[in-house]
Amino acid sequence: MERQYWVYMLASGRNGTLYVGVTNDPARRVYEHREKLIEGFTSKHGVNRLVWCELHGSIDEAIAQEKRLKRWRRAWKLELIERGNPEWDDLYPTLV
């Protein structure tokens, strides 16, 4: 089975603080953010709601997309989230 990699965005709430990351196990990684198991930006700022994610077939593609998104203007990120998740629902339950 080929490995899959995910680029994801977390938010503290609707139009709140955003975080962009990459992982090969989104359920585990988002759980770590939600439970504040790893110190850092997301635990400090309460960023724990999965609002957007995208699947990639290679780690190189996923990292390139993560870097692109991190350079995007905030308005573009908000538009991307709202295109697929207009209510800013927490998508974590769909992973587990």
HELIX and SHEET records of a PDB file:
HELIX    1   1 PRO A   26  ARG A   34  1                                   9    
HELIX    2   2 PHE A   41  HIS A   45  1                                   5    
HELIX    3   3 ILE A   59  ARG A   71  1                                  13    
HELIX    4   4 ARG A   74  GLY A   84  1                                  11    
HELIX    5   5 TYR A   92  LEU A   95  1                                   4    
SHEET    1   A 3 LEU A  18  THR A  23  0                                        
SHEET    2   A 3 TYR A   5  ALA A  11 -1                                        
SHEET    3   A 3 ARG A  49  HIS A  56 -1                                        
END                                                                             
